[in-house]
Amino acid sequence: MGLSRAPSALKARIEGAVRAIRRKARTAPEVGIILGTGLGDLASSIKAEAVIPYGRIPGFGVSTVEGHKGELLVGKLDGRPVVAMEGRFHFYEGYTLDQITLPVRVMRALGAKVLVVSNACGGMNPQFKAGDLMLIEDHINLMGVNPLIGPNDESIGPRFPDMSAPYDRALLDRAEACALAERIRAHRGVFVAVTGPCLETRAEYRFLRGIGADVVGMSTVPEVIVGVHCGLRLVGVSIVTDMCLPDALEPASLQKILAVANVAAPKLTRLVRRLLKELP
């Protein structure tokens, strides 16, 4: 009996959050945006109809990490209706993947068809440098968990979603063209997600690089999996905030990571704004 009730419980959580948001904002968003560590610069460009603290949305957690403001913005970015998370929740904060990914399902229920995900990450590809952007063309999930484990509600998404191209190839190409037009250095590469919160050892960086990852972070992949599950088109952008080269590894700190993210954030803002303008 417990298994049969779970899908209905998920729908109820989604609908409860949607009702709370719609009491504050009438805008029906076309695009959802998730802003990661230190990447709130884009939020200031949104002409917000409503700014809602996460604590006032049923089912949403509260961001506890520096660089995550913890507000949902509903409004328009250069005339396009958007809903944006200024800060996200992380597995290492103690949240379940259901809690972490609920906002993605809520964005979809509000009307979003495209989801832009961003994050701060450590660079392992020696051709990258701190402050560069990387367009995510694929990912590796090393978090040891999957947000779709458990009962599946077929009205929300398929039991076995195809992950051959989780990041929409047409959007990826368009984002690369936008970066070129804006003269922004933007690589393509593979993002690997780990749980954190500690940073990796030299041996772990060698391992992650050896299995094909270009950058490493502690988020994004659960949200992307759920985004694919509920039918969103996805594009992902990482800001390389520190270089993680095992033979030249230097101690990292949150202050240094935030400083690089803050410097690079305007490039992300320009890229996303141009991409949204060029969406059909």
MIGU-873939 format. One record per residue (C-alpha): x, y, z; residue number from 1. Coordinates in steps of 0.05 Angstrom, whole numbers, plus 32768, in hexadecimal, padded with zeros to 4 digits. Layout:
BEGIN
  east  north    up  num
     X      Y     Z  NUM
...
***
This chain:
BEGIN
  east  north    up  num
  8000   8000  8000    1
  803A   802F  8010    2
  8055   8028  7FC9    3
  8013   803A  7FA9    4
  800C   807A  7FD2    5
  8051   8096  7FC3    6
  8044   80B1  7F7D    7
  8005   80D5  7F94    8
  802D   80F3  7FCE    9
  8060   810E  7F9C   10
  802A   812E  7F73   11
  800C   814D  7FB1   12
  804F   816B  7FC4   13
  8058   8188  7F7E   14
  8012   81A5  7F7D   15
  8019   81C2  7FC3   16
  8058   81E8  7FAF   17
  8039   81FF  7F6E   18
  7FFC   821B  7F92   19
  8028   8242  7FC2   20
  8051   8260  7F89   21
  8014   8272  7F60   22
  7FF7   8298  7F9A   23
  8033   82C6  7F93   24
  803E   82C7  7F48   25
  8013   82C0  7F0A   26
  804D   82B9  7ED9   27
  804D   8276  7EB5   28
  8098   8269  7EAB   29
  80B4   824D  7E6B   30
  80FA   8242  7E87   31
  8113   822A  7ECA   32
  8158   823F  7EE3   33
  8180   8221  7F1D   34
  81B8   824E  7F35   35
  81F0   822C  7F5C   36
  8227   8243  7F8C   37
  8236   828C  7F85   38
  820E   8293  7F45   39
  81D8   82C3  7F5B   40
  81EE   82F8  7F29   41
  81BB   82E1  7EF6   42
  8183   82E8  7F29   43
  818C   8334  7F2B   44
  817C   8337  7EE1   45
  8137   8318  7EEB   46
  80FC   8347  7EEE   47
  80DA   8322  7F27   48
  8090   831F  7F31   49
  809C   82F9  7F72   50
  80D8   82E7  7F9D   51
  80C5   82AE  7FCA   52
  80F3   8293  8002   53
  80F8   8248  7FFE   54
  80DE   8242  8045   55
  809A   825C  802D   56
  8092   8226  7FF8   57
  8077   81E3  8011   58
  80A9   81AB  8007   59
  80E4   81D8  7FF8   60
  8122   81D4  8024   61
  814C   820E  803D   62
  8190   821C  801F   63
  81C6   8218  8054   64
  8204   8225  8029   65
  8226   8268  8020   66
  8219   8282  7FDA   67
  81D2   8266  7FD7   68
  819F   829B  7FE6   69
  8164   826C  7FEA   70
  812E   8290  7FC2   71
  8101   827F  7F88   72
  80F8   82B6  7F54   73
  80BE   82B7  7F24   74
  80BD   82EC  7EEE   75
  80DC   82FE  7EAC   76
  8123   82FE  7E92   77
  8129   832B  7E55   78
  80DE   8320  7E49   79
  80DF   82D4  7E4F   80
  80B7   82B7  7E8A   81
  80E5   8292  7EB9   82
  80E8   8271  7EFE   83
  812C   8271  7F1F   84
  8149   8251  7F5D   85
  817C   827F  7F7D   86
  81A1   8248  7FA0   87
  8193   81FD  7FA5   88
  8192   81C4  7FD7   89
  81C9   8190  7FDC   90
  81CD   8147  7FF1   91
  8205   8158  8021   92
  81D8   8188  8047   93
  81AE   814C  805C   94
  8176   8154  8029   95
  815A   8117  8005   96
  815C   8115  7FBA   97
  8110   811C  7FBA   98
  8117   815F  7FDE   99
  8151   8175  7FB2  100
  812B   8168  7F72  101
  80E5   817E  7F85  102
  80F1   81C5  7F6B  103
  8100   81A8  7F25  104
  80BD   8185  7F25  105
  809B   81C4  7F3E  106
  80BB   81EE  7F06  107
  80A1   81BC  7ED3  108
  805B   81BE  7EF2  109
  805D   820A  7EEF  110
  8066   8205  7EA4  111
  80B1   8205  7E97  112
  80C8   81DD  7E5B  113
  8113   81ED  7E5F  114
  8140   81E8  7E9C  115
  8183   820C  7EA1  116
  81AF   81EF  7ED8  117
  81EF   820F  7EF0  118
  8223   81FE  7F24  119
  8268   820D  7F3E  120
  8299   81D4  7F34  121
  82E1   81BE  7F38  122
  8307   81B8  7EF7  123
  832E   8179  7EE8  124
  833B   8182  7E9E  125
  837F   81A4  7E99  126
  8367   81CC  7E5D  127
  8336   81F1  7E8B  128
  8346   822A  7EBA  129
  8323   8249  7EF5  130
  82EC   8279  7EDE  131
  82DD   8253  7E9E  132
  8297   823B  7E8D  133
  8288   81F3  7E79  134
  8249   81DE  7E53  135
  8235   819A  7E6F  136
  822D   8168  7E37  137
  8228   812B  7E64  138
  822F   8116  7EAC  139
  8244   80DD  7EDA  140
  821C   80CF  7F19  141
  824A   80B9  7F52  142
  821B   80CF  7F8A  143
  8208   8087  7F97  144
  81BD   8098  7F93  145
  8189   80A8  7F5F  146
  814D   80D6  7F69  147
  811F   80A7  7F42  148
  8127   806C  7F71  149
  80E4   8057  7F8D  150
  809D   8055  7F71  151
  8093   8077  7F2E  152
  8057   80A1  7F1A  153
  8050   8097  7ECF  154
  8027   80D7  7ECA  155
  8066   80FE  7EDF  156
  809B   80D7  7EB8  157
  80B0   8092  7E9F  158
  80CB   805B  7ECC  159
  810B   8056  7EA4  160
  811B   809A  7E85  161
  814E   8099  7E4D  162
  818F   80BD  7E5E  163
  81B3   80B8  7E1B  164
  81B1   8104  7E15  165
  819B   8124  7E58  166
  81B6   8168  7E41  167
  818F   817E  7E04  168
  81BE   817D  7DC9  169
  819C   81B6  7DA4  170
  819F   81E2  7DE2  171
  81E8   81CE  7DED  172
  81FA   81E3  7DA6  173
  81D3   8224  7DAE  174
  81F5   8233  7DF1  175
  8239   8227  7DD1  176
  8227   8257  7D98  177
  8210   828B  7DCB  178
  8251   8285  7DF2  179
  8278   828F  7DB1  180
  824E   82CC  7D9F  181
  825A   82E9  7DE5  182
  82A5   82D9  7DE1  183
  829F   82AE  7E20  184
  82CF   8274  7E29  185
  82A1   8237  7E30  186
  82B9   81F0  7E2C  187
  828F   81B1  7E22  188
  8299   8179  7E54  189
  8281   8145  7E85  190
  826A   8156  7ECB  191
  8271   8122  7F03  192
  8246   8128  7F41  193
  825E   8111  7F85  194
  823D   811A  7FC9  195
  826F   8147  7FEC  196
  8275   816E  8018  197
  82C0   8162  801B  198
  82E9   8170  7FDE  199
  830D   8137  7FBB  200
  8351   8119  7FC8  201
  8387   8118  7F94  202
  8379   80CE  7F87  203
  832F   80DC  7F7F  204
  833C   8113  7F4C  205
  8368   80E3  7F25  206
  8330   80AF  7F27  207
  82FA   80E1  7F11  208
  8324   80FB  7ED8  209
  8334   80B4  7EC4  210
  82EB   80A0  7EBC  211
  82DE   80DA  7E8D  212
  82C9   8116  7EB7  213
  82E0   815D  7EA8  214
  82C3   817E  7EE6  215
  82A8   8168  7F2A  216
  8271   8183  7F55  217
  823E   8172  7F8C  218
  81FC   8182  7F69  219
  81D7   8186  7F27  220
  81D3   813D  7F13  221
  8196   812C  7F3E  222
  8171   8169  7F23  223
  8183   8156  7EDB  224
  816B   810E  7EE4  225
  8128   8127  7EFE  226
  8125   815C  7EC8  227
  812D   8126  7E93  228
  80F9   80FB  7EB7  229
  80C4   8132  7EB5  230
  80D1   8146  7E6D  231
  80FB   8186  7E72  232
  812F   819A  7E3F  233
  8170   81A6  7E64  234
  81AE   81D0  7E5C  235
  81E5   81D2  7E90  236
  821E   8203  7E9D  237
  8256   81FC  7ED0  238
  8285   8231  7EE9  239
  82CA   8215  7EF6  240
  82DB   8235  7F39  241
  831B   8210  7F49  242
  834C   81E1  7F26  243
  8352   819B  7F42  244
  8391   8181  7F21  245
  83AF   814A  7F4E  246
  83F8   815A  7F40  247
  83EE   81A4  7F4C  248
  83B7   81A4  7F80  249
  83AF   81E0  7FAD  250
  8382   81E6  7FEA  251
  833D   8200  7FD9  252
  830D   8228  8003  253
  82C5   823E  7FFC  254
  82DB   8287  7FFD  255
  8309   827C  7FC1  256
  82D3   8255  7F9D  257
  829F   828B  7FA8  258
  82D0   82C1  7F92  259
  82DC   829E  7F4F  260
  8291   8290  7F47  261
  8280   82D9  7F53  262
  82B3   82F0  7F1F  263
  829A   82BE  7EEB  264
  8250   82C6  7EFA  265
  8246   8301  7EC9  266
  825D   82D3  7E90  267
  8229   82A0  7EA4  268
  81F5   82D7  7EA6  269
  8206   82EF  7E60  270
  8205   82A8  7E45  271
  81C2   8295  7E63  272
  81A1   82D6  7E50  273
  81B7   82CF  7E08  274
  81A2   8286  7E06  275
  815D   8296  7E20  276
  8155   82CD  7DED  277
  8164   829C  7DB6  278
  8136   8265  7DCD  279
  80FB   825A  7D9D  280
***
